[in-house]
């Protein structure tokens, strides 16, 4: 999703001496930043639409300084470097919240829900997930899901799930995300294992399954996998919902399949760094994007699953009927969520490197 990568990340501890050296000037600096009409937002490029930002600025008089990162890991490194400060609102992946929560005193500020009245708009189905069971530090923003898209004019097999991608008839015709956890997770799914497996023996079995799959793979593309489908380079692929939506727009004959084994979901969240310079403005921004109209505008732009019950009434029927964006909740009951693989990440990287070089 949005070129996210899943690697082991070591958390750097902040030196306590920093706090001591800043005591003398802390009050004056804090006083200044707390009154500034500014909010510093840090996320992927275009993940908060321009019209939503402009509406927020017009309504509140607070200027949004929007900066973007390419990967969650890049974001974490910058947050560590700033000792949990510099940014006011960050939107990042679920597994990253899990990693940062382990260092909560360093990186994450508890969410002041009483200052966010639109928190009530969140669909309870997406609250209380594994990475933050009480949503103490995170607020759901959107939900991505991996699905299969194929051209029925060229793929004659009845595609129902991930295991079908190994069919010999698909030789040299498949596009996969250029993402180790996604692809290795497919092999683990085929074997009936967790996509977060850390057992070396089971990962070795997954590696063997990938060797069988390699002949079918023609393209690896995390950013625009739908392009090769649309131009006919490939006939079937695995991609995120927004990419599947773009594929259908490119060719209305394409079919979307929710894998029978369950879909991989990734929930992106709004968080507030522990030393956010404009924490009050951060709460104001979060409250705004949780409004029904703003949330609808966000979904219309990024085309990921909406997590806001107040947004539906603002959405077009076309968007509500988009199979890539509005996914039945029963699919969420079979959801597979990526978690930090810890030290096993090195093994994932090794398997991935050998797989791609085949």
N, C-alpha and C positions, 0 to 999 in steps of 0.2 A: 504494500500500500504506500503509494507516494515514495517509492524508492527507499523503503525502510530496510535496514539491515539488522540482523540478530546475531550479535557476537558477545562474548564475555567482556564485561566492562568492570574494571576495577575502580572502586570509589575512593577518591582522594580525601583524606581527612584535613579539615581546615586547621591552620595553626592558631591556637588560642591567643598567641601574642598579638594577632591582628586586632582583636577586640580591645586589648590594652592600649595599643597605639592610637586607636581612634576615639578613645574616651574624651580626650580634651576638646575635639572639634565635633563630636557626635551630635550634640544637641542643636547646634546651629545648622548643621547640614540636614538633620532630620526635619527641623522646622521648615527649612526651605523646600525640601522635596515633598513634604506632606501637603503643601499648599499649591504646588505646581499643577497646572491643568494639563497633565500629560499622563499617558499610560503606554508603557513599553511592552509590545506584544511580540512574541517569538514563536514561530512555527514554520511549517512548510510554505513555500511560495504559493500564493493564490488560495490558501486554505481558508482564509476569511475574505469573502468577496469585497471588492472595492465599494460597492454600493452600501453594504452593511457598515463598513467603516465610516463612510461619509455620513450616513444617517445617524450613527452614534455621535460623531463629532458635532453635527448640527444640533442634535437634541441636548447634548450635555456641555458643549463648549470645551470638551477635553480632547486634546490632540492625540491621535494614535501614531506612535512611532513603531512602524511595522518592520521587523527584520526576520529573515528566514534562514533555516538550516536545511541541509540535504538529508541528513540521517539523524536518528535519535541519539546515536553515539556522539555525533558532533555537538548536538545540543547539550548533552550531559557534560562534555568536556568544558564547554564555555560556561555552564552554570557552576561547575566546580571551580573554575578559574576566578569567577566573580564572588565566590563564597556564598552562593545562594542569593546573590543580589543582582543589580543591573536591570534585570527584567521584572515586569510586574505580572504578566500572564504568559504562560507557556502552554501550548497545545502539543501533546505528545502521546505515544502509544501506551497501551495498558501495561505491557511487560516492563516498560521503563518506569512507570509509577511504582511498580513492585520493587524494582531495584533501588529507586530513590527513597522509598519509604523505609528501607533498611537503614538509611542514614537520615532519618527524618529531622533530627536536631540540626543537621547541617543544611539540608536542601529544601524541605517542604514545610509550608506554613499551613496549619489547620484551616479548613474552609469555614468562614464565618457565615453560616447559612441564614442567620437572622438578618444579614445585610443583603441577602439575595432572594427577594420575595418570589421571583420567577422560578426558583428551584422547584416549586410545586408542580411546574409543567413537565418535569422529567418523567418519562415512562418508567414505572417501578421495575419493569422487566429487565432494565439495563442497569439497575443499581445493585449494590452489594456483590460485586464480582470478586473473583479470587484475589485480585491484586490490591484491593482496598475494600474490605467487606462491610465497613460502615460508612464508606465515602467520606472519611475524615479529611483526606487530602486531595480528593479528585472529584471533578464534576463531568459527567459524560457530555461529549460534544457531538460525536458522530460514530457510526459503526460501519466498518468495511467487512466484506465477506468475499471469499474466493469461490468462483463458480466456473463451470465449463461452458465454453461457447464453441459451436461448430457449424459448418456449412453442410446442410442436409443434402445438397445437390452433389457433393463430393464424398461425403462420409456416409456409407450405406449401413454401417453397424448401428444398432439401436443403443445409443450412449445413455447410460444410467448413472455411472459413478466413476470414481477415480481409477478403480481397477481396470476399467475398459480402455484406459490410455495405453495399456501394454499390448493391446491387440495387434498382431502382425500386419493387419490391413492398413494400419496408420503409419507405416514406415516412412520416415522422412517428411512427415506432414504436420508435426506438432510444434506449437510455440508454448514455452513454459516461462514463468517468471524467473528472472536472473537472481534467484534468492535461495540460498542453501536450506534454510529452515522450511521454506515452502515446499521445495522439491523433495528433500529427504523426508519431510513430513508425509508426502504422498506415498512414498514407499513404506513407511511405517504404518500408514493407514491401511494399505493393501494387505499388510501382514496381520492386521488386527491389533497393532500396538498403539500406544499413546504417541502423539506427535512431539511430546516432550521427553521421549525415552532417553535415558542416560546409560543404560546397560550396554557395555561394549559388545557383548555377544549379539544382542538384538540389533544394534546399529550395524554390525557386520552383516547380518541378514538383509538389512535394508540396503546396504551397499551392493550386495549381490543382486537384489531386485533392480536397482538402478542400472546395473550393467545390462540387464535385459531390456530396459526401457530406452537406453541411449540411441539405438538405431531409429527409433521413432521421432526423436527430437531434431528439429531443423533450426529452430531459433530460440535464443534466450533473450528475453526483453522484459525488464521490470517496469519501464516507464510507459511504453506504447505497444504492448503486445497485440492490441487489436489491429495495428497497422498491417502486419503481415497477413492477417486473416482477410482484411478488406482488399488488399492488393493481390490476393490469391497465392501468395508465397507458401502459406500454410492453410490447413483446412479445419484444424481443431486446436483449442488452446485452453489454458487455465489462466484466469486473470481476476482482478478485483472488480467489484460491481460497477464502479464508475467507468472502468475500461470496457466492461461488457456492454454498458449502455452506449458507449461511443461506437462499439462494433455493430450493434443493432442499427444505429443511425446510419452507419456506412453501408449496411446491407440488411434490409428488413427480413430477408429470408433466413438469416442466421437463427439458430435455436440456442436458448439458454437452458442449462441443466443444473439443478441443485443436486450435488453428489449424494447418492443414497447412503453413503457412509457417514454423512454429516459434513457441514461446511466449516472451513476455518474462518473464524471471526476475529476481528481486531477492533477493540474499542478505543477511540482516541478521547483524551480527557483534557480539560482545562485544569491547570494547577497554578498555585501562587508560590513563588520561591520564598524561603523563610525570611530573607532580607529584602524583599521587594521594596523599592524606594517610594512607590505610590500605591500602597496596599488598598487604600480606600477607593482609588480609581480602578484598581483591579476588580474589586467587588462590583463596582458600577458597570464595568465592561462585561463581566460574566453575566450579570443580571440582564443586560441588554440582549446579548446573543441567545439567552434562554427565552426571550419573548417570542410569541408565536410567529409574528411577521418576520422578524429577523431570522429565526430558525428555518422558516420556510424558504427564505431567500438564499440561505446558506446551502440547503439541500438542493435547490434548483440549480445552483452553481457547481457544487462539487460532486453531486449525485452519489453520495453515500447514504446509508440507512439513517433515517431521522429518528432521534431518541426523544422527541418532544411531543407531548400529547396536544399542545396548543397550536402546533404548526399545520396540522392537516387541513383545517378549514381555509387556509390561505393558498393551498397548493392546487395546481391545475389537475384536471382529470387525467391528462396525458402523463403527468409525473406519477400520479397515484397508480396508474396502470402499468408503469414501467417495471417489468419483472426483475430488472437489475437493481432497482432502487428500493422498491417496496416488497420485501420478502416476508412470507408467512411466518408468524411467530413460532409455529411448530418446528420450523427449521432451527430456531434458536435453542430449542430444547436439546438438539443434537450437536450443539456448537462445540467446536474445538478451538481452544485458545492457546496461543504460544506463550510459554513461560521461559524465564531465564534458565538456560541449560547449565549454567555454572561451568565447572571445569570440563564438562563434556563438550563444550563449544569447540574446543581444539580438535576433537574427533570429528565433529560435524564439518569443520573447515577442511580437514584432511580428506574426508569422503567426497566433499563437494569438488575439491580441486582435482582429484583423480577422475571423477565422473565427467567433468567438463573437458578434460584432456583426452578422453577416449576417442 
